[in-house]
Amino acid sequence: MTIRTRFRGRAWTFADSIDTDMIVPGKYLTRLDPESLGEIVLEGARPEFAKEVEPGDIIVAGDNFGCGSSREHAPLGIIGAKVPVVVAENFARIFYRNAINVGLPVIEAPGVTELVSDGDEIIVDIATGTIENIKTGRAVVGTPLPPNMQRIIAAGGLVGIVRQKLGLDPAPSEEEDADVIEL
């Protein structure tokens, strides 16, 4: 099984305590597919985000990202917006687990908000926990994703793991890429 471990993209910065209702407001909870949720994601924090975010852009946030209710819609909306990874000073525990469970890599990196400004190009390595600002050359090292969580991400979340174990889906194919590791 392989997983992409390095992501390079433009940073979108967010403040402390962005709650799940800011990520996906309650009025949209009837939407279930990630692409539909991606059309409104983070509307409560930055109304322009869903319209301006580009595939590969990266969310960088302060303390307690994803606090509030246990809402799988929040990480699904981020996936739907084609954001491949979220980095924060720290995450609300339930958001962190929901993100991993639906296949969204998340990295806790104390000091990241002092390293990254809105629009900076950054590289995030989930295997080492390193976040590097391309413009300044500075980096911080956060908590890498352990191999068991990387396996969940590689499978597309817990449902993907179960489908693989039941033989309903093949394991991800091998890729030859410097940003991919074999698990």
VENRA-V628877 format. One record per residue. N is the residue number from 1. RES is the residue in one small letter. PHI is phi in radians with two decimals (NA if undefined). Layout:
n res phi
N RES PHI
N RES PHI
This chain:
n res phi
1 m NA
2 t -2.15
3 i -2.55
4 r -1.28
5 t -1.98
6 r -2.11
7 f -2.29
8 r -2.16
9 g -2.98
10 r -1.41
11 a -1.53
12 w -1.97
13 t -1.71
14 f -2.34
15 a -1.33
16 d -1.24
17 s 0.98
18 i -1.33
19 d -1.58
20 t -1.13
21 d -1.29
22 m -1.35
23 i -1.29
24 v -2.38
25 p -0.99
26 g -0.91
27 k -1.14
28 y -1.80
29 l -1.22
30 t -1.39
31 r -1.36
32 l -2.09
33 d -1.56
34 p -0.98
35 e -1.09
36 s -1.14
37 l -1.16
38 g -1.09
39 e -1.24
40 i -2.22
41 v -1.00
42 l 1.09
43 e -0.98
44 g -1.32
45 a -1.86
46 r -2.53
47 p -0.96
48 e -1.45
49 f -0.95
50 a -1.07
51 k -1.42
52 e -1.85
53 v -1.12
54 e -2.03
55 p -0.92
56 g 1.70
57 d -1.10
58 i -2.16
59 i -1.54
60 v -2.18
61 a -2.31
62 g -1.43
63 d -1.26
64 n 1.13
65 f -1.10
66 g 1.48
67 c -1.19
68 g 1.87
69 s -1.37
70 s -1.40
71 r -2.32
72 e -1.10
73 h -0.99
74 a -1.11
75 p -1.18
76 l -1.12
77 g -1.13
78 i -1.16
79 i -1.06
80 g -1.08
81 a -1.46
82 k 1.17
83 v -1.50
84 p -1.45
85 v -2.81
86 v -2.14
87 v -2.08
88 a -2.55
89 e -0.93
90 n -2.88
91 f -2.04
92 a -1.11
93 r -0.99
94 i -1.19
95 f -1.14
96 y -0.97
97 r -1.15
98 n -1.08
99 a -1.07
100 i -1.05
101 n -1.05
102 v -1.78
103 g 1.64
104 l -1.78
105 p -1.16
106 v -2.36
107 i -2.21
108 e -1.55
109 a -2.49
110 p -0.96
111 g 1.66
112 v -1.13
113 t -1.25
114 e -1.45
115 l -1.57
116 v -2.09
117 s -1.93
118 d -0.94
119 g 1.58
120 d -1.12
121 e -1.56
122 i -2.29
123 i -2.09
124 v -2.07
125 d -2.00
126 i -1.30
127 a -1.33
128 t -1.86
129 g 1.38
130 t -1.51
131 i -2.12
132 e -2.08
133 n -1.57
134 i -1.08
135 k -1.10
136 t -1.68
137 g 1.35
138 r -1.47
139 a -2.52
140 v -2.23
141 v -2.03
142 g -1.78
143 t -1.61
144 p -1.17
145 l -1.35
146 p -1.13
147 p -0.93
148 n -1.12
149 m -1.28
150 q -1.09
151 r -1.10
152 i -1.11
153 i -1.05
154 a -1.04
155 a -1.46
156 g 1.49
157 g 2.04
158 l -1.12
159 v -1.08
160 g -1.10
161 i -1.07
162 v -1.11
163 r -1.07
164 q -1.13
165 k -1.12
166 l -1.48
167 g 1.34
168 l -1.44
169 d -2.27
170 p -1.28
171 a -1.14
172 p -0.96
173 s -1.34
174 e -1.20
175 e -2.18
176 e -1.76
177 d -2.76
178 a -1.14
179 d -1.68
180 v -2.16
181 i -2.15
182 e -1.58
183 l -1.80
